[in-house]
């Protein structure tokens, strides 16, 4: 039973929950490395959420015996091409969620992909050479907002609910 596909999905959902608990503790911490702990736990939660999504995709692909059942990335299964080969209602719902940018699943996939992008330095516009070389900078410039613990927990709950609902449908067959 430990080798069943659903065990990996369950583990990843659980691990994401543990990472979110640790994120909450890190946010309350006054330690010198609190910011590093917050970022590490946020990335850990995102990593496990993506793993849970991949596990769910593997469950569905395994149930329907798709040739892509062992795909190493969820994006390889969440395509229109996979749906055109075999009409699978669960996969169709996931593809629909993944394609609409405002959905939680599309945001999760985008945030996960962002983990692997290098940081990009802001490009300064060309300036007049007659201006002084020393420039005043504002340290209060807003950065891209980091994912909140609440948003990550919302994604976890959505994924958990989807998993339960899909499993009920898959077991009825």
C-alpha positions, 0 to 999 in steps of 0.5 A, a space after each residue: 500500500 505504501 507504493 500506491 500513487 496517492 501516498 505521495 500526494 498525501 505526503 506532499 499535502 502534509 509536508 506543505 502543511 508542516 512548512 506553512 506551520 514553520 512559516 508561521 513560527 518564522 514570521 513570529 520569530 525575532 531571530 537574526 535570520 528570521 527573514 531567511 527562515 521565512 523565505 526558506 519555509 515559503 519556498 518549501 511550502 511552494 515546493 511541496 504544493 507543486 509536488 502534491 499537484 504532480 502527485 495528483 496528476 500521476 494518480 489521474 494518469 495512472 488510473 487512466 493508464 496514460 502513456 505520460 503517467 510518469 511525467 516528471 513535471 505537472 506541466 507535461 500532463 496539463 496540456 491540451 494535447 494530453 486531453 485530445 488523446 484521451 478525454 479525461 474529466 479530471 485532467 480537463 478541469 486541471 487544464 482549465 484551471 492551469 490555463 486561466 491566469 487568475 486561478 489559484 492553480 495557474 498562480 501556483 504553477 507561475 510561482 513555482 516556475 519563478 523559483 527557478 528564474 534568476 533574479 533580474 536587476 532593474 534596468 536604469 534608464 539612460 541618463 544625460 551625461 551632464 548630470 552628476 554621477 551620484 544618484 539619490 535612491 529610495 529604499 522604500 520602493 515596493 518589491 514584488 509582493 511575496 506570497 503570503 502564508 494565507 495564500 499558500 494555505 488557500 492553495 493547499 486547501 484548494 488542492 486538498 479539496 480537489 484531490 478528495 473530490 477527484 478520488 471520489 470520482 475515480 473510485 466510483 468507476 
